């Protein structure tokens, strides 16, 4: 499959940066927070809000995959020849009226919700269609009906805990989130607290697995990671968004994201984009929008379909 690269700058991508302020304390500022970007990626000011539907397009652009219908005017084309080796997107579901996360960052974008969630499956399918002859590392994690859910083509992740009981046992280990981070008033014996800790633990275990098997990162195609954290919103709903538990949960998420950023920077030798998307659903509950290539009515054929990665296989 021939890949047509539109205009690009071989040394620098231009993305917008906008410092935002919440003038009304009762209104949450939904944000896309960039916690790390390679040195060759720079940012400029742009007043337009980023729409949720454009988040996946922004990411694929950054990886050098052209997308013509991006509505956000501050984005320029990326380059296939000088691009991040990986992109990490963590979606954190929070509550209306709660202040944004306080994590170390290089840029922040105000986000306007025009769709309920980012279409992670579509984003990964686009990358697969572009790099059809490789097997990129692609992972999407979250909680589905109280099960810790992993979508990937790599069987090595089957060993990760997939039930609340198994996750509760995992959190007792010395290298767990519970024992490596300050959790304050949170208690893993409470279902809502366990869910949040478990979602973060799943992310950490993905990082640990890759660290143990670095050959998974050896392909020339970009790797994609998507992690969804809904437990913070659950704790706010359970205890109140002004409660001590909610404050401790926010601190835990902030500290975890800072550490996660450093872990991925080390894995990819700084050649990685890392973003955190905060979302406030209009209604209770949040559903990840994940779609398999097998369900795609118009898949892009490659020279050898048997070698084409079919994302996403549910483990």
C-alpha positions, -999 to 999 in steps of 0.1 A, spaced: 0 0 0 15 33 -10 14 60 17 10 95 4 26 120 28 13 155 24 33 185 34 56 180 63 85 196 81 114 171 85 126 186 118 97 200 136 60 194 141 39 223 151 11 218 176 -8 245 195 -4 253 232 -29 273 251 -28 283 288 -63 281 301 -80 293 332 -113 283 348 -131 316 354 -161 298 370 -150 274 397 -181 252 392 -172 243 356 -146 217 349 -119 225 324 -117 194 302 -82 191 289 -57 173 268 -25 175 287 8 166 270 31 153 297 60 145 273 70 152 237 102 146 219 125 176 215 117 180 178 80 186 185 72 222 194 40 241 203 25 274 194 -5 293 207 -39 285 192 -72 298 205 -96 272 191 -108 244 215 -98 209 206 -129 187 200 -130 152 214 -136 138 179 -103 153 168 -81 138 195 -74 106 176 -67 126 144 -42 148 163 -24 117 176 -22 101 142 -10 133 126 18 135 152 28 100 142 32 111 106 -1 97 93 -19 124 73 -56 130 81 -73 156 59 -105 163 79 -90 176 112 -112 205 123 -86 219 146 -68 248 128 -36 248 149 -23 214 136 3 210 108 12 177 91 36 153 107 64 134 90 67 96 85 104 100 85 108 118 118 81 108 143 76 94 178 81 57 182 51 55 204 20 74 217 5 69 251 -30 83 257 -45 80 292 -82 90 295 -92 100 330 -130 103 337 -137 129 363 -166 149 377 -181 183 368 -168 210 391 -136 192 400 -104 211 392 -82 197 364 -54 173 372 -21 188 384 6 168 365 39 179 351 33 189 315 47 206 284 14 217 270 -24 219 278 -53 221 254 -89 230 264 -112 202 251 -148 205 240 -168 173 240 -187 168 207 -187 130 211 -188 109 243 -154 92 239 -123 90 217 -125 63 191 -94 44 200 -101 15 177 -104 38 147 -71 55 156 -53 22 158 -69 9 126 -57 39 107 -21 33 119 -24 -4 110 -36 5 75 -6 28 71 20 3 84 2 -28 71 33 -50 68 44 -47 105 31 -58 138 30 -27 160 25 -29 197 -11 -18 204 -28 -20 237 -61 -7 251 -70 -12 288 -99 -4 310 -127 -19 331 -156 -36 315 -184 -48 338 -161 -51 368 -135 -70 347 -101 -56 340 -101 -57 302 -71 -58 278 -74 -55 240 -42 -64 222 -27 -90 198 1 -99 221 -6 -130 242 21 -121 268 -5 -98 284 -29 -127 292 -11 -131 325 -23 -98 338 -51 -98 365 -85 -97 349 -109 -99 379 -113 -78 410 -102 -107 432 -70 -113 412 -63 -75 412 -69 -73 450 -42 -100 454 -19 -83 430 -21 -51 450 -7 -69 480 27 -74 462 56 -52 473 59 -36 438 22 -27 435 6 7 432 -7 3 467 28 -2 481 47 21 458 24 52 460 8 72 489 -29 63 489 -40 82 520 -75 73 531 -81 50 501 -86 13 510 -84 -15 485 -110 -35 504 -136 -9 492 -148 -17 456 -145 19 443 -110 23 457 -100 -11 444 -112 -2 409 -91 29 407 -60 12 421 -66 -17 398 -68 5 367 -35 21 376 -20 -12 384 -30 -25 350 -11 3 334 20 -3 356 19 -40 347 18 -32 310 49 -11 315 66 -39 335 57 -65 309 73 -44 281 103 -37 302 108 -75 305 103 -81 268 118 -51 249 118 -70 217 81 -61 214 92 -25 206 115 -35 178 92 -28 148 96 3 128 60 12 130 47 34 159 33 17 190 0 29 205 -12 27 241 -46 37 254 -55 35 291 -89 44 305 -93 54 342 -129 56 355 -122 49 392 -115 85 401 -150 95 390 -165 65 410 -147 77 441 -161 112 437 -196 98 432 -193 76 462 -177 99 487 -183 134 472 -160 153 450 -149 175 479 -142 146 502 -109 135 516 -111 103 496 -116 123 464 -86 145 472 -64 115 480 -76 97 448 -66 128 427 -32 130 443 -27 93 436 -36 97 399 -14 128 396 16 110 412 10 79 391 8 98 358 41 116 366 58 82 373 41 66 342 55 94 321 90 88 333 87 50 328 76 54 292 103 80 285 128 55 297 113 27 276 114 47 244 144 68 251 124 100 251 110 93 216 74 91 228 43 113 230 23 111 262 -11 127 267 -37 127 294 -73 134 284 -97 145 312 -134 138 303 -166 147 321 -194 125 308 -228 141 304 -244 111 320 -232 86 345 -210 59 332 -183 59 305 -179 34 276 -147 30 258 -152 31 220 -131 2 208 -136 -14 174 -120 -44 158 -106 -44 123 -125 -77 118 -157 -57 121 -145 -30 97 -168 -31 66 -141 -15 44 -107 -28 55 -77 -18 35 -61 -49 19 -24 -55 21 -2 -76 0 -5 -105 24 -36 -102 46 -24 -131 67 4 -109 80 -18 -79 87 -24 -73 123 -61 -76 132 -67 -52 161 -84 -58 184 -86 -93 199 -103 -94 233 -84 -115 258 
